[in-house]
């Protein structure tokens, strides 16, 4: 089994289209989007209506792509949007997919 | 006023607010909220389209110009008020101003049920005015922000897509065109789904809106008193402009009440989505709390009967 990075982004649903485009452009081969809710620096986001929804995007990729996406997000979105990013190590069965 | 409170939509709204404040565990599933809002937007469009099919299209032109004019003027007036009196940053002031120039389709649906209940007729083309007023104010708000505070690049193609193909505009326009094409006879087979349950669906939606609004009320403490005052004074001022415009283009009392309510209403679907992309530095808590936490309930409970009363004064 080979090691890859799992990049997790939790952010506002308003960013979904833009962010998915960014992620693909920066070299990720795929991603998974979930609708999530929670609470953080920008207050409680219960997801009870359109402008108050959060999403989580998971991307499994190599270290380089993960770094590129993280830097891009930090430069473009951290200042004005609710966004959390964290990385974890995962082991994958089919490395050629990521 | 008491008369207005005894409307099912208003009562359901109050039930929702009280449920939210008292922290009951009522929570509509996301999918139901989504479904109801799509249904309402489409049904409002269809109803407007069917009415439009019986209207003389040349009569729509002058009121349309009046409606677009309102959409352009209101944010231009709101901006300096928010800047000077409210001391908001340029981006925040521009974003809030855009919300007040744009319109709320649900408030529009509530004013129509109000007039229907009183048996007051209104022009067939009011839904066209709703559609026309949604976009100009968003453009003015963005323009003000871009001129007053130059900053990094914005993807205008993405923004245009968000504005013109956002769900509210798309569903309203699609409904309007389909309704217009079908006319009163062609719509008959789907009437049972789109027209008859409309008021029940609206009442149900207002229950959900009450829950959402009560969640925003918590934020009022953070946004300050000025925004509460603005959220109630601005709609009355805009409604006055709306009444003058309606009088100028020769609408009936019913049509005047509708245009006044449109002018008074603040967008909380199309405008926030556009502002989040165009003006990310503007604080969403401010414009959402003002539009949804103050102005929407104010219009539904107090504003609409007030604007009707104001409209009767000039006729």
Interface residues (C-beta under 8 A of the other chain):
Chain A: X12 X14 X17 X18 X35 X42 X43 X44 X46 X47 X48 X49 X50 X51 X52 X53 X77 X79 X80 X81
Chain B: X27 X28 X30 X33 X37 X155 X158 X208 X211 X212 X215 X219 X268 X269 X272 X273 X276 X277 X280 X281 X284 X285 X288
